[in-house]
Structure formats: structure tokens, C-alpha cells
Amino acid sequence: MFAVVRTGGKQYRVAPGDKIVVEKLDGNAGDKVTLGDVLLAGNGSDLKKTDGLTVAAEIVAQAKDDKVTVFKKRRRHNYRRKKGHRQQHTILKIVAIGDYKEQKKAPPKGEAASKDAAPAKAPKEQVKPAITPDEGSGDVAGKPTPNPAPNDQAAAGADKPAKKAAAGKKTATGGKASAAASTKNAAPAKGAAKKSPKAK
């Protein structure tokens, strides 16, 4: 079952079990709230009457939106005003629409049999969120990313250090190879460039 409710001047399509973010409502986390302005209700493609229908919800948390900077300026009048604003929100969990509550979905028979047969499965690794609530309110507190380069030279390509060793070889005279010997990739000098004659 679903319903369209209006709160805070906005309309939301909700179903039992949904979480929505609405404009600030009075109350603390865990309080029950009743939304009485139901515009539409239905089950699938069938519509229901909305007379006296209410939506029961529970406040999950009171939160604030990201900061918005309000900057006013009137040119040539030395008028500048800078102000910040964080809109307050309430996070709601829809408990029921009228008498209709969220139904717990039972696992299919095939999955229930497989769970009984293999109870000694290793638990999956839990995905860690990028920013936990303990790390601050809205601050981006990141951890350094691991080095993507491989540690061993076999994976990195062992031929690269060999090339460096070949380039660092000394000549028979004891010094390094002269720059003139390796002009294969060098750009031509400015004075050595020939100018083509102008066409008449």
C-alpha cells in the first residue's frame, strides 16, 4: 500500500517501512508522529478513499542540511553581506498507512532449506562507510588511500630497473657517456636549423 502525504508544503509518496526526509517537525528521536494530510492512497493500481486516513510515522532523527552561503552585493555602493544557513530536517520512518502495516517478507522455501543444510558458512565482510558519525558532523575526515603500486618488482616489471642500470654505465674512460653521443632524441639547435629561401 502507498500514500501521498503533504507536510511542510511538500508532497511525498510513502509506503510502510520507507524513510523520508521532511521539513522540521517537533519531537525527539523515537517519538510517534501522525501525518493527517493524505492526498492519495492506493494498493497497486486500486485507489482507496482518503477520508479520515492517517499515516503513522516515527521520528528517526533530527538533522541539518549542508551549509548554504547567502551572499548579497550591490555594486558601486560598498554593500556586501555574507551569511550561512543550514536547513533543519526531520528523518521519518513510515510505520503504517491507516491499518496497513509493513509486512515482514518470509524467505522463499529454497533459501530456508539451504540455510539449514549449511549453517557453518563464513560471514561476509561488512562494508565500512566512508565517514562514520563519530568522525564529525559533515566534516570530510578521510583516511589516506593505500598505495596502488605493487610492492614486489616482479609484478611491477623487473625490466625497468635494468634499463636504469644500463643507462648509468660508465664509459671506458671512466666518465659518463657524453651528451653528444646520445643525440638521437635531442632537438636540433637553433643556429643549426636551415632557413628555406623565400619564394619569389
Helices and strands as residue ranges (DSSP letters): E 2-7, E 10-14, E 19-23, E 32-35, E 38-43, E 46-48, E 55-64, E 68-74, E 79-85, E 88-97, E 100-101, H 109-117, G 133-135, H 153-156, H 159-167, G 179-182
